[in-house]
Amino acid sequence: MISKGRHNETSRRPEPFLKWPGGKRWLWRTLQALVPSHFNRYFEPFLGGGAIFFALCPKRAILSDINPDLMNTYIQVRDSVDDLIEGLSRLTINRRTYDRIRNTNPNNTVERAVRFIYLSKTAFNGMYRVNQQGLFNVPFAGQQHRKLFESQALRAASTRLQRRELRVGDFAESLAAARSGDLIYCDPPYTVLHNNNGFLRYNESLFSWSDQKRLAKLADDAARRGAWVIVSNARTDHVRTLYPDFDAITVYRSSCVSARADSRRRVSEFLFVSRT
């Protein structure tokens, strides 16, 4: 049976509870016109902040990411939101608490989610980044009069995540599982701030060119099986050659990487849409 793809639940759509680098809240209005009105399952293998999932509100969803701490946080929001809120409510935003939380490595899954949310909310520019040793290495952002969390937002997200599958894994697993009538949205790590000459070198540290080619092949395979596939990516000639059988749509947004709003510039990205 094919389930309706949009407006599946009558309650107010929750906002993402995490700010994530490369988040796609800004893209939803454009993407909404490209999403089929009916589809079976929804796959999002680069979940990040989940902006498209929360906007789309599909009844059947398989959400995944290769980041185990990120996916654990989603699982705790879904399954243990009261405990999560209680843990967050005991924390204050200051440098001493920030340094203490950053230097902990809890084994308890709820405590790990508390740590993840706290650091992502209080780190500079809302970034969650680890070094090659897996240690969080973003400096404290300062007080900035920000809220650490909103109980209502977390509970709304918990409601939306009920009965959705949450997995840790490589994107290949999700794309290989998609079948005819499914919808896939892929938002791999990439940068839009370098030209064609610098793109390959710069992105090796984010998402290698080998990964890009692997993603394009798996996306094409899924489309040939009858799935709807949409991929966000950098707008470069190198990337365009990977998707010859997809429509390429150019979308624009303001860069969010500068600390000063007046120095952020307009950048462009590609949306690759399968012709299923």
C-alpha positions as CSV (number, residue, x, y, z in Angstrom):
1,M,0.0,0.0,0.0
2,I,1.3,3.5,-0.8
3,S,1.1,6.0,2.0
4,K,0.6,9.7,1.6
5,G,3.9,11.4,1.5
6,R,3.1,14.8,2.9
7,H,0.9,16.2,5.7
8,N,0.5,12.7,7.2
9,E,-0.2,13.8,10.7
10,T,-2.4,16.7,11.7
11,S,-0.4,18.0,14.7
12,R,2.0,20.9,14.2
13,R,5.2,20.0,12.5
14,P,8.1,20.1,15.0
15,E,11.3,22.1,14.3
16,P,14.7,20.3,14.3
17,F,16.0,20.3,17.8
18,L,19.7,20.4,16.6
19,K,21.5,23.0,14.6
20,W,23.7,21.1,12.2
21,P,26.4,22.2,9.7
22,G,24.8,22.2,6.2
23,G,21.3,22.1,7.6
24,K,18.5,22.3,5.0
25,R,15.7,24.2,6.7
26,W,16.1,26.9,4.0
27,L,15.6,24.3,1.2
28,W,12.2,23.0,2.2
29,R,10.1,25.3,0.1
30,T,12.0,24.4,-3.1
31,L,12.1,20.7,-2.2
32,Q,8.5,20.5,-1.4
33,A,7.6,21.1,-5.0
34,L,9.8,18.2,-6.1
35,V,8.7,15.6,-3.6
36,P,6.0,13.1,-4.9
37,S,2.6,13.5,-3.3
38,H,2.6,9.7,-2.6
39,F,5.4,7.3,-1.8
40,N,6.0,4.2,0.3
41,R,9.0,4.6,2.7
42,Y,11.2,7.7,3.2
43,F,15.0,7.2,3.5
44,E,17.4,9.9,4.7
45,P,20.9,8.4,5.1
46,F,22.7,11.6,6.0
47,L,20.3,12.7,8.7
48,G,22.2,15.5,10.4
49,G,19.7,18.0,11.9
50,G,16.7,16.2,10.2
51,A,15.2,19.4,8.8
52,I,13.7,17.7,5.7
53,F,12.3,14.8,7.7
54,F,10.6,17.0,10.2
55,A,9.2,19.2,7.4
56,L,8.0,16.2,5.4
57,C,6.5,14.2,8.3
58,P,6.4,10.8,6.5
59,K,4.6,8.0,8.3
60,R,7.2,5.4,7.3
61,A,10.8,6.5,7.6
62,I,14.3,4.9,7.8
63,L,16.6,7.6,9.2
64,S,20.4,7.0,9.5
65,D,23.8,8.6,9.8
66,I,27.3,7.3,10.2
67,N,27.7,9.4,13.4
68,P,26.8,7.1,16.3
69,D,26.5,9.9,18.9
70,L,24.1,11.8,16.6
71,M,21.9,8.7,16.1
72,N,22.0,7.9,19.8
73,T,20.7,11.3,20.5
74,Y,17.7,10.8,18.1
75,I,17.1,7.4,19.7
76,Q,17.0,9.0,23.2
77,V,14.7,11.8,22.0
78,R,12.4,9.1,20.7
79,D,12.5,6.6,23.6
80,S,13.6,8.5,26.7
81,V,12.7,12.2,26.2
82,D,11.7,12.7,29.9
83,D,15.0,11.5,31.1
84,L,16.8,13.6,28.5
85,I,14.9,16.8,29.5
86,E,15.7,16.1,33.2
87,G,19.4,15.7,32.4
88,L,19.5,18.9,30.4
89,S,17.6,20.9,33.0
90,R,20.4,20.4,35.5
91,L,23.0,22.1,33.3
92,T,23.8,25.8,33.0
93,I,25.5,27.6,30.1
94,N,28.9,28.8,31.2
95,R,32.5,28.0,30.4
96,R,33.1,25.9,33.5
97,T,30.2,23.6,32.7
98,Y,31.1,23.6,29.0
99,D,34.7,22.4,29.8
100,R,33.4,19.8,32.2
101,I,30.9,18.4,29.8
102,R,33.3,18.4,26.9
103,N,35.9,16.4,28.9
104,T,33.4,13.7,29.9
105,N,32.8,10.4,28.1
106,P,29.7,8.9,29.6
107,N,28.7,5.3,29.0
108,N,25.0,5.8,29.7
109,T,23.1,6.4,26.5
110,V,20.9,9.2,27.9
111,E,23.9,11.0,29.4
112,R,25.7,10.8,26.0
113,A,22.7,12.4,24.4
114,V,22.6,15.1,27.0
115,R,26.3,15.8,26.3
116,F,25.7,15.9,22.6
117,I,22.9,18.4,22.8
118,Y,24.7,20.5,25.3
119,L,27.8,20.8,23.2
120,S,26.0,21.4,20.0
121,K,24.0,24.2,21.5
122,T,26.9,25.9,23.3
123,A,29.8,25.5,20.9
124,F,30.9,28.3,18.6
125,N,28.6,28.7,15.7
126,G,26.5,25.7,16.8
127,M,29.1,23.3,15.4
128,Y,29.6,19.7,16.5
129,R,33.1,18.7,15.4
130,V,35.6,16.1,16.5
131,N,39.3,15.7,15.7
132,Q,41.0,12.6,14.3
133,Q,41.1,11.1,17.8
134,G,37.3,11.5,18.1
135,L,37.6,14.3,20.7
136,F,35.3,17.3,20.5
137,N,37.3,20.4,19.7
138,V,35.1,23.4,19.2
139,P,35.5,26.3,21.5
140,F,32.8,27.7,23.9
141,A,30.5,30.3,22.2
142,G,29.9,32.3,25.3
143,Q,26.6,33.0,27.0
144,Q,24.8,34.7,24.1
145,H,21.5,34.5,26.0
146,R,20.6,31.3,24.2
147,K,18.3,28.6,25.4
148,L,19.9,25.2,26.0
149,F,16.7,23.4,25.0
150,E,12.9,23.7,24.8
151,S,10.9,20.9,26.4
152,Q,8.0,21.4,24.0
153,A,10.3,21.1,21.0
154,L,11.9,17.9,22.3
155,R,8.6,16.4,23.1
156,A,7.2,17.3,19.7
157,A,10.3,15.7,18.0
158,S,9.9,12.6,20.2
159,T,6.3,12.2,19.0
160,R,7.3,12.6,15.4
161,L,10.1,10.0,15.8
162,Q,7.8,7.3,17.2
163,R,7.7,4.2,15.0
164,R,10.4,5.5,12.8
165,E,13.5,3.4,12.2
166,L,16.8,5.0,13.5
167,R,20.0,3.4,12.4
168,V,23.8,4.0,12.5
169,G,25.4,3.1,9.2
170,D,26.9,4.0,5.9
171,F,24.7,5.6,3.3
172,A,25.1,2.6,1.1
173,E,22.9,0.4,3.4
174,S,19.9,2.7,3.0
175,L,20.2,3.2,-0.7
176,A,20.6,-0.5,-1.3
177,A,17.4,-1.2,0.7
178,A,15.2,1.3,-1.2
179,R,12.7,-0.2,-3.6
180,S,10.2,1.0,-6.2
181,G,7.9,3.7,-4.8
182,D,10.3,4.7,-2.0
183,L,11.6,8.3,-1.6
184,I,15.3,9.0,-0.8
185,Y,16.8,12.3,0.1
186,C,20.6,12.5,0.4
187,D,22.5,15.4,1.8
188,P,26.1,14.4,2.0
189,P,28.9,16.5,3.5
190,Y,30.2,19.0,1.0
191,T,31.5,22.6,0.8
192,V,30.1,25.3,-1.5
193,L,32.9,27.8,-0.7
194,H,35.5,26.6,-3.1
195,N,35.7,26.7,-6.9
196,N,36.1,23.7,-9.2
197,N,39.8,23.6,-8.9
198,G,39.8,23.5,-5.1
199,F,36.7,21.3,-4.6
200,L,38.3,17.9,-4.9
201,R,41.2,18.7,-2.6
202,Y,39.1,20.5,0.1
203,N,36.4,17.8,0.3
204,E,38.6,14.9,0.9
205,S,38.5,15.7,4.6
206,L,34.7,15.8,4.5
207,F,33.4,13.3,2.0
208,S,36.0,11.8,-0.3
209,W,35.7,11.8,-4.1
210,S,35.5,8.0,-3.9
211,D,32.5,8.5,-1.6
212,Q,30.9,10.9,-4.1
213,K,31.2,8.4,-6.9
214,R,29.9,5.6,-4.7
215,L,26.9,7.8,-3.8
216,A,26.1,8.7,-7.4
217,K,26.3,5.1,-8.5
218,L,24.0,3.9,-5.7
219,A,21.6,6.8,-6.3
220,D,21.4,5.9,-9.9
221,D,20.8,2.2,-9.1
222,A,18.0,3.1,-6.7
223,A,16.4,5.3,-9.3
224,R,16.5,2.5,-11.9
225,R,14.7,0.3,-9.4
226,G,11.9,2.8,-9.3
227,A,12.7,4.9,-6.3
228,W,12.5,8.7,-6.3
229,V,15.9,10.1,-5.5
230,I,16.9,13.6,-4.6
231,V,20.5,14.5,-3.8
232,S,21.9,17.9,-2.6
233,N,25.5,18.6,-3.6
234,A,28.1,21.2,-4.5
235,R,27.5,23.0,-7.7
236,T,30.7,22.1,-9.6
237,D,31.5,20.6,-12.9
238,H,33.1,17.6,-11.3
239,V,29.9,16.7,-9.4
240,R,27.6,17.4,-12.3
241,T,29.3,14.7,-14.4
242,L,28.4,12.1,-11.8
243,Y,24.7,12.5,-12.4
244,P,24.1,12.4,-16.2
245,D,20.7,10.9,-15.9
246,F,19.4,13.2,-13.2
247,D,17.9,16.7,-13.6
248,A,20.2,19.3,-12.1
249,I,18.5,22.2,-10.4
250,T,20.5,25.2,-9.1
251,V,19.4,26.5,-5.7
252,Y,20.7,29.6,-3.9
253,R,21.2,30.4,-0.2
254,S,23.2,32.7,2.0
255,S,26.5,31.3,3.4
256,C,26.3,30.6,7.1
257,V,30.0,30.0,7.8
258,S,31.0,33.5,8.7
259,A,30.7,34.8,12.2
260,R,29.6,38.2,10.8
261,A,26.2,38.2,9.1
262,D,27.2,41.2,6.9
263,S,30.1,39.1,5.4
264,R,28.0,36.1,4.4
265,R,27.5,35.8,0.7
266,R,25.1,34.1,-1.6
267,V,26.2,30.7,-2.7
268,S,24.7,28.1,-5.1
269,E,24.2,24.3,-4.8
270,F,22.9,21.6,-7.0
271,L,19.8,19.5,-6.4
272,F,19.9,16.3,-8.5
273,V,16.4,14.9,-9.1
274,S,15.9,11.4,-10.6
275,R,13.6,11.2,-13.6
276,T,11.6,8.3,-12.3
